[in-house]
Amino acid sequence: MRVGKVIGTVTLNRAHPTMIGARFKVVVPLSLEMLLGERAADAEELVLYDELGAHDGCLVAFSEGREAAQPFPEPKPVDAYLAAILDRVEVCPLREVLPVSADD
């Protein structure tokens, strides 16, 4: 599971019959450095299948690959699935959590 930020919506003129009722969202994945604010979001965007109704600017949790198709009772042709809308994400650097040895 990864964290990302919704930056847009994909509009389709036709959809696979199993996809009716959901949307596709454009999401930029966020690395640890991006979550800490140490680096700007420069990752390649992904298109996610969204049944939860995320909007632009939302932080979301998503899965990719084989795991993306597992929440459905019937097979769906998806590569990435929006699993949760996050209210907030608290991140602290490892150096604040792990003890530093005298050798470092």
C-alpha positions as CSV (number, residue, x, y, z in Angstrom):
1,M,0.0,0.0,0.0
2,R,1.3,3.5,-0.9
3,V,0.3,7.0,-0.2
4,G,-0.5,9.6,-2.9
5,K,-2.2,12.9,-3.6
6,V,-5.2,13.2,-6.0
7,I,-4.4,15.8,-8.7
8,G,-7.2,15.2,-11.3
9,T,-10.0,13.1,-12.7
10,V,-10.0,11.0,-15.9
11,T,-13.1,11.4,-18.1
12,L,-14.1,8.5,-20.3
13,N,-16.5,8.4,-23.3
14,R,-16.9,4.6,-22.9
15,A,-16.2,2.3,-20.0
16,H,-16.0,-1.4,-19.4
17,P,-19.4,-2.7,-18.1
18,T,-17.8,-3.6,-14.7
19,M,-16.5,-0.1,-14.2
20,I,-19.9,1.7,-14.2
21,G,-20.5,3.8,-11.1
22,A,-16.8,4.6,-10.3
23,R,-14.3,7.2,-11.4
24,F,-10.7,7.2,-12.4
25,K,-8.4,9.6,-10.5
26,V,-5.0,10.8,-11.4
27,V,-2.7,10.5,-8.4
28,V,1.0,11.4,-7.8
29,P,2.7,8.8,-5.4
30,L,4.4,10.4,-2.4
31,S,7.8,9.1,-1.2
32,L,9.0,9.5,2.4
33,E,11.0,12.6,1.4
34,M,7.9,14.1,-0.2
35,L,5.8,13.5,2.9
36,L,8.5,15.1,5.1
37,G,8.5,18.1,2.8
38,E,12.2,17.6,1.9
39,R,11.5,17.2,-1.8
40,A,8.8,18.4,-4.2
41,A,6.4,15.8,-5.7
42,D,8.1,14.8,-8.9
43,A,7.0,11.2,-9.3
44,E,5.2,9.9,-12.4
45,E,1.4,10.1,-12.0
46,L,-0.9,7.0,-11.9
47,V,-4.5,6.4,-12.8
48,L,-6.5,4.8,-10.0
49,Y,-9.9,3.2,-9.9
50,D,-12.0,5.1,-7.2
51,E,-15.3,4.0,-5.7
52,L,-14.8,6.2,-2.6
53,G,-15.2,9.6,-4.1
54,A,-11.9,11.2,-3.5
55,H,-11.5,14.8,-4.8
56,D,-8.6,16.9,-5.9
57,G,-6.0,17.5,-3.2
58,C,-7.0,14.4,-1.1
59,L,-4.3,12.2,0.4
60,V,-5.2,8.6,-0.4
61,A,-3.8,5.1,0.2
62,F,-3.7,2.9,-2.9
63,S,-2.6,-0.6,-4.0
64,E,-1.2,-1.6,-7.4
65,G,-0.8,-4.7,-9.4
66,R,-2.5,-8.0,-8.5
67,E,-3.6,-6.7,-5.1
68,A,-5.6,-3.9,-6.8
69,A,-8.1,-6.4,-8.3
70,Q,-8.6,-8.5,-5.1
71,P,-11.2,-6.4,-3.3
72,F,-13.8,-7.2,-6.0
73,P,-16.1,-10.2,-6.0
74,E,-16.0,-10.2,-9.8
75,P,-12.9,-9.6,-11.9
76,K,-12.3,-6.0,-12.9
77,P,-9.6,-4.8,-15.4
78,V,-7.7,-2.5,-12.9
79,D,-4.0,-2.0,-12.2
80,A,-4.3,0.4,-9.3
81,Y,-7.1,0.8,-6.7
82,L,-7.9,3.7,-4.3
83,A,-8.3,1.8,-1.0
84,A,-8.7,4.7,1.5
85,I,-9.1,8.5,1.8
86,L,-6.7,9.7,4.5
87,D,-7.6,12.5,6.9
88,R,-4.0,13.2,7.7
89,V,-0.6,11.5,7.6
90,E,1.9,12.0,10.4
91,V,5.5,11.3,9.4
92,C,8.7,11.7,11.4
93,P,12.2,11.0,10.2
94,L,13.8,7.7,11.2
95,R,16.7,9.6,12.9
96,E,14.1,10.9,15.5
97,V,12.8,7.4,16.2
98,L,15.8,5.1,16.0
99,P,18.6,5.5,18.5
100,V,21.9,6.7,17.0
101,S,25.0,4.6,17.8
102,A,28.3,6.1,18.7
103,D,29.8,4.8,15.4
104,D,27.5,7.1,13.3
